Amino acid sequence: MFGQQLADLYDLVQKSQFVFGSPLGPIQAAERTFHLPRFVYFGPHTSDVSLRLAFTAGLDHRDLRSTLALLHLVEQLALKPDIGQGLNLSFFPLVDVLGLANIATDRGLPAVDWTKSNAPEINLLEQDARLSGYHGFVRLETVRGQDEAAVRLRFAPNDYPTPEVELISSDDFEPYSVRWESDAGSLPLDGPLSIAGDLATSPFELTLRLPAAWSAEHNREAAATILKRFIIRYRGFLAYGQNL
């Protein structure tokens, strides 16, 4: 299912003026060659000062609902690029490439320190992050044991200039209920923020967790709706701030 959807999406974006398929790699493993799927969205009037965000999903190959949801969002952007101008968005719908190929398992990729990981997929994400200078990272996950969406927002160790309310709001989740999680007082030692000290821009990391009890269709529609609202809200906030 994933392989066919990925292939169909690569075919679709070849006709798009704003979405491009640009996989990272190669990854050599078990005498085979793999690539990390990546799609890039450039909104109209994109420039060096445009908002740059990286979206990741599929950090555990055993549950691909987050992967299919991110593919659905990219498909929507390719068919109807209506989220605004001046955007540079990268989408990585499947991080656990070698896990899906049954070459590596149980690597705990969501909690990996990017500075110390030997997972080739994480190494590629780290290299891309250093080159791209993202303002923020958005991780999409599916979790068991909860019946509502959950959001965790973390900042790089140095002070982040924007208050949390400007990044995302409960309004972005309507009609879904949401629980807010906090890591206040702790320094991020895993994920993309583990390399934040080496980046020119001080990024944030937003993790969106959707219930595993939701159907795959419900999951993908909710994820696409919430993430598009988040992009529009944050882009609008930055545009407003630049005009003050």
N, C-alpha and C positions, 0 to 999 in steps of 0.2 A: 504493500500500500504506500509506504513512504517513498520507495524508489520511484514508483510511477508518478506520484504527485510532484516529486522533486524534478523529474524529467519534464513533466508537463509545464511546470513553472519556468524552467529554463527556456523552453520553447516560447512561452508567453512573453517573457521579458525581452526577447529578441525583437519584439514589435513595439516595445515601449520607449518613449523618449526620456523617461525619468528613472526607470528601474533597470539595473544591470546585474547580470550574473557574473560574479568575480570570485571563484573559489580560491582558497589559500592552499598552499602545498608546494611540492608533493610531500606526502607522508609515506615512508617506506617501512613496511612491516610484513613479516611472514612471507617474504618474497613477492609481495604485492604492492601496488601503488594506490594510495588513497588521497583524497582532497577534503578539506574542511569547507562545506558549503557556505557561501556568502552571497548575499544580495545587497546592493547599494542603491539607495534612493537619493537622487539629487533633485531638489525642488527647483522651480524657476528662480533665476537670479542668485544661485548659490555662489558663494565667494569664500575667501580665506577666513572671514569672520562669521561664517554661518554656524548655526547650532549643529554640533556634532554629537551624535549619540550612538551607542552600540547596544544592540539587543541580542541576548543569548537565550537559547532554549535547548532541550535535549541533552542536559548534562548527565542523565542516566538513561541509557538505551532501553531499560526495561519498561519505561513508560514514555511513549512518544506523543502524548496528548499536547504537551507544550510545544513540541516540534511542529505538529500539524496545525496548531493555532497560529504559530508565527508564519508558517507558509501561507496560511489563509490571509493574514494581514498583508503580506507582501503581494499576494495575488490581488487584493483589493486596491493597493496602491498602484499596481501596474494597470489595472482596468480603469481606475478613477483616482488620479493623483490630486486629491482635493484637500490636503492638510496644510497647505500654505507654502509660501516662498522662503528662500534662503535656508534650506534644510540639507544636511548631509548625514544620512542615517545608514548605518550598517546593520545587517541582520544575519545572525549565525544560528540557523534553525536546528542544527544537529551538532553539538560539541562532541558527544561520545561516539565518534566515528568508529574507533577500533573496538569499542564494546559492542556495537551493533554488528560488526563483522566477526564477533566471537574470537577476537584476538587478545583482548584485554578485558578484564571484568573487575567489578568492585573496587574501583580506584578512588571513589569519594571525590569526584571532580568538583562538586559544588563547594567543598570546604578546603580546596587545595590552595596553598600559598603559591602564588604565581612566580615568585622569585626562586622557589626551591623545587618546583614540580619538574619531573622528567617525562610527563605525559606530552607527546608531540602536539596534540591538539591545543593544550594550554600554552605550550611554547609558541605556537603560531598566533594565538590570541594576544599573548604578551608582546610579540614583535609588532603586530598590527596596532596595538594600543599605543606603543611608543612612537610609531610613525604617524598615527592619525590624530593624536592629541584630543581625545574625546572629552566633552564637558561632563558626560555622565554615562553610566552603564545601567542597563535595565535587564534584569534576569527574570525569566518566566518559568515557573515551576508548578507541578501538580502534587498535592500532598493529601495524605489520608488522615482521617480522624477529625475533620472539621467540615462544617456545613456552610461556611461563608468565606468570602475572599479575605486575604490577609496581605498587608503591605509592611515591608521593612525598609526603612530609609537610613542609609549610613553615609558618612562623610569621610573624606580623607583626614588624616591626623591633624593637618594644619587647618586653621579656622576657615570655614566655608562662608562666603559673604551673604548667602541668601537664606531666609528663614524657610522651614519645611513647608509651611502653608502655601508658599509660592510654587512649589514643585507639583503637588497633587492635592486634590481636595475630595471630600466625600461625594461631592456633586458628580465627580468623574465616574463614580461607580453605580449611579442610579440605573436600573432599579435594584441593584444588588447591595446587600449589606456588606460591611467591611470591618475588619479588625485591624488596628494599628499596632505594630510591634516596634519595640525600641531597643537599641543597643547603647543607650546613653551611658557615657562614662567608660566605654571600652574602645580600644583601638582596633580597627579592622586588621586582622593578621592573615586573612585569606581573600581569595578572589582578586578582582582587578585593583582594589584599593591597596593591596599589599605592595604594589609598585608605584603608588601615587607619589611617593617622595621623589621619584625620578622623572616625573612628568612635568611639562611646562605649565599645564592647566591643572588646578586642583579639582578633581572630579567627585561626583557623588555616585552612589550605587543604590538603585531602587529594585527591590525584589518583590514581584507580584506572585502570590501563591493562590491557586484556585483549587477548589475541592475535588478530590479524586472521585467523589460520588456523583459529580456532574457527568452527563453524557459527553462524548467527544464533540458532538455538534454544539451543545450548550457551552462547553469549554472554549471552543474556538471563536464563537460569536461574542462571548463575554470578553475574552482576551482582546480581540480586535477592537471592540467598542471602547474598552477602558484605555488601551494603549493609544488609540488615535486621539481620544480626549486629552490624555496626558500630554501628548506631543503638541497639540494645538494650544493648550493652556500654557505650557512652559515656553513655547516659542513666542506667544503673545506677551508673556511677562518680560522676556528678554527684550523684545522689540520696544515695549513701553519703557523699560529701564534705560535703553540706549537713547531715548528721546527726551529724557529728563534733563 
